[in-house]
């Protein structure tokens, strides 16, 4: 401001000296008015300059904030990109692993299905051979059927034993001899002999105390005949007694009780190969 006043004063002096004319009052007032106008313009420019500097500072601050935000977003993007790459790699590995496991399972399933197919085929062939070999005893109450992948040969007690006895009679021995001929040709067949009775209480049978005893002793009699006299491998045989607890018919009639008094010889293919697959 002082510089401006000095400049104006020098201007006036110079103008006075150069013209060597004394300023009139009117002209002097005009110069003063011009000075005031210049002062006002200078002040306005100073205010505007300060306002522009403040705006510049705000813009610089906003720019710095935006740069910081941009840097943070870049860092986040870098992290997300790294995580995505890692996830993609892991997903590819998991997919490859799952694909490999699925292929193994499908292969194992096909192997199991093939074993079961062979089992069913062998079971049907065994049933056919037994039906042919034991054809002459069907009228005496012998039946051959397939259930749950196993062959069941059912012989009524009257075909094998005298009433209340555990000693096999001649007709029963003939039937078991025919059966043994087929079994010896089938080394991969396990043999379970089950004794069954009706629900009538036992009396006056000496060492045989109840139906449990009768069912067990009759099954062991059949096993001994097959192994000792017919030379079927003992390792393939099991003997069990079921008593009266797995009836085929009601015990309220003589015919029903006759059906329940039986020996069932259950023949099942060895499934070691299948069990080994399942364990894997």
VEXDREN-2710 file (C-alpha; in Angstrom, 1 decimal):
% VEXDREN-2710
k/r/px/py/pz
1/UNK/0.0/0.0/0.0
2/UNK/2.8/2.4/0.9
3/UNK/4.5/1.6/-2.4
4/UNK/1.4/2.5/-4.2
5/UNK/1.1/5.9/-2.5
6/UNK/4.7/6.6/-3.1
7/UNK/4.3/5.7/-6.7
8/UNK/1.3/8.1/-7.1
9/UNK/3.1/10.9/-5.4
10/UNK/6.1/10.5/-7.6
11/UNK/3.8/10.4/-10.6
12/UNK/2.2/13.6/-9.5
13/UNK/5.5/15.4/-8.9
14/UNK/6.8/14.1/-12.2
15/UNK/3.8/15.3/-13.9
16/UNK/4.0/18.7/-12.3
17/UNK/7.7/19.1/-13.0
18/UNK/7.4/18.0/-16.6
19/UNK/4.6/20.3/-17.3
20/UNK/5.8/23.0/-15.1
21/UNK/2.1/23.8/-14.6
22/UNK/0.4/24.1/-11.2
23/UNK/-2.4/21.5/-10.8
24/UNK/-5.8/22.9/-10.4
25/UNK/-8.1/21.8/-7.6
26/UNK/-10.3/19.9/-10.0
27/UNK/-7.4/17.9/-11.5
28/UNK/-6.0/17.3/-8.1
29/UNK/-9.3/15.8/-6.9
30/UNK/-9.4/13.7/-10.0
31/UNK/-6.0/12.3/-9.3
32/UNK/-7.0/11.5/-5.7
33/UNK/-10.1/9.7/-6.9
34/UNK/-8.0/7.7/-9.2
35/UNK/-5.7/6.9/-6.3
36/UNK/-8.7/5.7/-4.2
37/UNK/-9.9/3.6/-7.1
38/UNK/-6.4/2.0/-7.5
39/UNK/-6.3/1.4/-3.7
40/UNK/-9.7/-0.3/-3.8
41/UNK/-8.7/-2.5/-6.8
42/UNK/-5.5/-3.4/-5.1
43/UNK/-7.4/-4.4/-1.9
44/UNK/-9.9/-6.4/-4.0
45/UNK/-7.1/-8.2/-5.8
46/UNK/-5.4/-9.0/-2.5
47/UNK/-8.7/-10.5/-1.2
48/UNK/-9.2/-12.4/-4.4
49/UNK/-5.6/-13.7/-4.2
50/UNK/-6.1/-14.9/-0.6
51/UNK/-9.3/-16.7/-1.6
52/UNK/-7.5/-18.4/-4.5
53/UNK/-4.7/-19.5/-2.2
54/UNK/-7.3/-21.0/0.2
55/UNK/-9.0/-22.8/-2.7
56/UNK/-5.7/-24.0/-3.9
57/UNK/-4.9/-25.4/-0.5
58/UNK/-8.3/-27.1/-0.3
59/UNK/-7.7/-28.6/-3.8
60/UNK/-4.2/-29.8/-2.8
61/UNK/-5.7/-31.4/0.4
62/UNK/-8.5/-33.0/-1.6
63/UNK/-5.9/-34.2/-4.2
64/UNK/-3.7/-35.7/-1.4
65/UNK/-6.8/-37.4/0.1
66/UNK/-7.8/-38.8/-3.3
67/UNK/-4.2/-40.0/-3.8
68/UNK/-4.2/-41.8/-0.4
69/UNK/-7.6/-43.4/-1.2
70/UNK/-6.4/-44.4/-4.6
71/UNK/-3.2/-46.0/-3.0
72/UNK/-5.4/-47.8/-0.5
73/UNK/-7.7/-49.1/-3.3
74/UNK/-4.6/-50.2/-5.3
75/UNK/-3.3/-52.1/-2.2
76/UNK/-6.7/-53.7/-1.7
77/UNK/-6.9/-54.6/-5.4
78/UNK/-3.4/-56.2/-5.1
79/UNK/-4.5/-58.2/-2.1
80/UNK/-7.7/-59.3/-3.8
81/UNK/-5.9/-60.3/-6.9
82/UNK/-3.4/-62.3/-4.9
83/UNK/-6.2/-64.0/-3.0
84/UNK/-8.1/-64.7/-6.2
85/UNK/-5.0/-66.2/-7.7
86/UNK/-4.4/-68.4/-4.6
87/UNK/-8.1/-69.4/-4.5
88/UNK/-8.0/-70.2/-8.2
89/UNK/-4.9/-72.4/-7.7
90/UNK/-6.4/-74.1/-4.7
91/UNK/-9.7/-74.6/-6.5
92/UNK/-7.9/-76.2/-9.5
93/UNK/-6.1/-78.5/-7.1
94/UNK/-9.3/-79.4/-5.3
95/UNK/-11.1/-80.0/-8.6
96/UNK/-8.3/-82.2/-9.9
97/UNK/-8.3/-84.1/-6.6
98/UNK/-12.1/-84.5/-6.6
99/UNK/-12.0/-85.6/-10.2
100/UNK/-9.4/-88.2/-9.4
101/UNK/-11.3/-89.5/-6.4
102/UNK/-14.5/-89.7/-8.5
103/UNK/-12.7/-91.7/-11.2
104/UNK/-11.4/-94.1/-8.5
105/UNK/-14.8/-94.4/-7.0
106/UNK/-16.4/-95.1/-10.4
107/UNK/-13.8/-97.7/-11.1
108/UNK/-14.3/-99.4/-7.7
109/UNK/-18.1/-99.3/-8.3
110/UNK/-17.7/-101.0/-11.6
111/UNK/-15.5/-103.6/-10.0
112/UNK/-18.1/-104.2/-7.2
113/UNK/-20.9/-104.4/-9.8
114/UNK/-18.9/-106.9/-11.8
115/UNK/-18.3/-109.0/-8.7
116/UNK/-21.9/-108.9/-7.7
117/UNK/-22.9/-109.9/-11.3
118/UNK/-20.6/-112.8/-11.1
119/UNK/-22.0/-113.8/-7.7
120/UNK/-25.5/-113.7/-9.0
121/UNK/-24.5/-115.7/-12.0
122/UNK/-22.7/-118.3/-9.9
123/UNK/-25.7/-118.4/-7.5
124/UNK/-28.2/-119.1/-10.3
125/UNK/-25.9/-121.8/-11.7
126/UNK/-25.6/-123.4/-8.3
127/UNK/-29.4/-123.3/-7.8
128/UNK/-29.9/-125.0/-11.1
129/UNK/-27.4/-127.7/-10.3
130/UNK/-28.9/-128.4/-6.9
131/UNK/-32.4/-128.5/-8.3
132/UNK/-31.3/-131.0/-10.8
133/UNK/-29.3/-133.1/-8.3
134/UNK/-32.1/-133.1/-5.7
135/UNK/-35.0/-133.3/-8.1
136/UNK/-36.1/-136.7/-6.7
137/UNK/-36.6/-135.3/-3.2
138/UNK/-38.9/-132.4/-4.0
139/UNK/-42.0/-134.4/-3.2
140/UNK/-40.5/-135.1/0.2
141/UNK/-40.5/-131.5/1.2
142/UNK/-37.1/-130.3/-0.2
143/UNK/-37.0/-126.9/-1.8
144/UNK/-34.2/-124.8/-3.4
145/UNK/-34.6/-121.1/-3.8
146/UNK/-32.4/-117.9/-4.0
147/UNK/-32.8/-115.1/-1.5
148/UNK/-30.5/-112.1/-1.1
149/UNK/-27.8/-113.5/-3.3
150/UNK/-27.8/-116.9/-1.4
151/UNK/-29.1/-120.3/-2.2
152/UNK/-31.4/-121.9/0.5
153/UNK/-31.8/-125.6/0.5
154/UNK/-34.7/-126.4/2.9
155/UNK/-35.3/-130.0/4.0
156/UNK/-38.2/-130.8/6.3
157/UNK/-37.5/-132.8/9.4
158/UNK/-39.5/-135.8/8.1
159/UNK/-37.0/-136.1/5.1
160/UNK/-34.0/-136.2/7.5
161/UNK/-34.9/-137.5/10.9
162/UNK/-37.4/-139.7/12.7
163/UNK/-39.7/-137.8/15.0
164/UNK/-37.9/-136.2/17.9
165/UNK/-34.6/-137.7/16.8
166/UNK/-31.2/-136.2/15.9
167/UNK/-30.0/-139.3/13.9
168/UNK/-30.3/-138.9/10.1
169/UNK/-32.3/-141.7/8.5
170/UNK/-31.4/-143.4/5.2
171/UNK/-33.6/-141.2/3.0
172/UNK/-32.1/-138.2/4.5
173/UNK/-28.6/-139.5/3.9
174/UNK/-29.4/-140.0/0.3
175/UNK/-30.5/-136.4/-0.1
176/UNK/-27.4/-135.1/1.7
177/UNK/-25.2/-137.3/-0.4
178/UNK/-26.6/-135.8/-3.6
179/UNK/-26.2/-132.3/-2.1
180/UNK/-22.6/-133.1/-1.1
181/UNK/-21.8/-134.1/-4.6
182/UNK/-22.7/-130.6/-5.9
183/UNK/-21.0/-128.8/-2.9
184/UNK/-17.6/-130.6/-3.5
185/UNK/-17.6/-129.2/-7.0
186/UNK/-18.1/-125.7/-5.7
187/UNK/-15.1/-124.9/-3.5
188/UNK/-15.9/-121.1/-3.4
189/UNK/-19.2/-121.7/-1.6
190/UNK/-19.6/-121.2/2.2
191/UNK/-22.1/-123.6/3.9
192/UNK/-24.2/-122.7/6.9
193/UNK/-26.5/-125.4/8.4
194/UNK/-29.4/-124.0/10.4
195/UNK/-31.7/-126.1/12.6
196/UNK/-35.3/-124.9/13.1
197/UNK/-38.2/-126.3/15.2
198/UNK/-41.8/-125.6/15.9
199/UNK/-43.0/-124.1/19.1
200/UNK/-44.2/-127.3/20.8
201/UNK/-42.5/-128.1/24.0
202/UNK/-40.2/-131.1/24.1
203/UNK/-40.7/-133.9/26.6
204/UNK/-39.2/-137.3/27.2
205/UNK/-36.2/-136.8/24.9
206/UNK/-33.4/-137.6/27.3
207/UNK/-30.4/-135.3/26.8
208/UNK/-32.4/-132.9/24.6
209/UNK/-33.8/-130.4/27.0
210/UNK/-35.7/-128.0/24.6
211/UNK/-36.1/-126.8/21.1
212/UNK/-32.8/-124.9/21.2
213/UNK/-31.0/-128.2/21.9
214/UNK/-33.0/-130.1/19.2
215/UNK/-32.3/-127.4/16.6
216/UNK/-28.6/-127.3/17.4
217/UNK/-28.0/-131.0/17.6
218/UNK/-29.8/-131.7/14.3
219/UNK/-27.7/-129.1/12.5
220/UNK/-24.5/-130.6/13.9
221/UNK/-25.7/-134.0/12.8
222/UNK/-26.0/-132.7/9.2
223/UNK/-22.6/-131.0/9.4
224/UNK/-20.9/-134.2/10.7
225/UNK/-22.4/-136.3/7.9
226/UNK/-21.3/-133.8/5.2
227/UNK/-17.8/-133.4/6.6
228/UNK/-17.0/-136.9/8.0
229/UNK/-18.8/-139.2/5.6
230/UNK/-19.0/-137.0/2.4
231/UNK/-15.7/-135.2/2.9
232/UNK/-16.9/-131.7/2.4
233/UNK/-14.3/-129.3/3.7
234/UNK/-15.0/-128.5/7.4
235/UNK/-13.5/-125.0/7.1
236/UNK/-16.5/-124.1/4.9
237/UNK/-19.1/-125.3/7.3
238/UNK/-21.0/-123.7/10.2
239/UNK/-23.8/-125.2/12.4
240/UNK/-26.4/-123.1/14.2
241/UNK/-29.6/-123.7/16.0
242/UNK/-32.5/-121.2/15.6
243/UNK/-35.1/-123.1/17.8
244/UNK/-38.6/-122.0/17.1
245/UNK/-37.8/-118.3/16.6
246/UNK/-37.7/-118.1/12.8
247/UNK/-40.9/-119.9/11.7
248/UNK/-42.1/-120.1/8.1
249/UNK/-45.8/-120.6/9.1
250/UNK/-48.1/-120.3/12.1
251/UNK/-47.6/-123.0/14.7
252/UNK/-51.4/-123.3/15.2
253/UNK/-51.8/-126.1/12.7
254/UNK/-50.1/-129.4/12.1
255/UNK/-49.2/-128.4/8.6
256/UNK/-47.7/-125.1/9.8
257/UNK/-45.6/-126.8/12.5
258/UNK/-44.4/-129.4/9.9
259/UNK/-43.1/-126.5/7.7
260/UNK/-41.3/-124.9/10.7
261/UNK/-39.5/-128.2/11.6
262/UNK/-36.7/-128.1/9.0
263/UNK/-33.0/-127.9/8.2
264/UNK/-31.9/-125.0/6.1
265/UNK/-28.6/-125.3/4.3
266/UNK/-27.6/-121.7/3.3
267/UNK/-25.0/-121.5/0.5
268/UNK/-23.3/-118.2/-0.1
269/UNK/-20.4/-117.4/-2.5
270/UNK/-17.2/-116.3/-0.9
271/UNK/-16.9/-112.6/-1.3
272/UNK/-13.4/-112.0/-0.2
273/UNK/-12.7/-110.0/-3.3
274/UNK/-15.7/-107.8/-2.7
275/UNK/-14.8/-107.3/1.0
276/UNK/-11.3/-106.2/0.0
277/UNK/-12.7/-103.7/-2.4
278/UNK/-15.0/-102.2/0.2
279/UNK/-12.1/-101.9/2.7
280/UNK/-10.1/-99.8/0.2
END
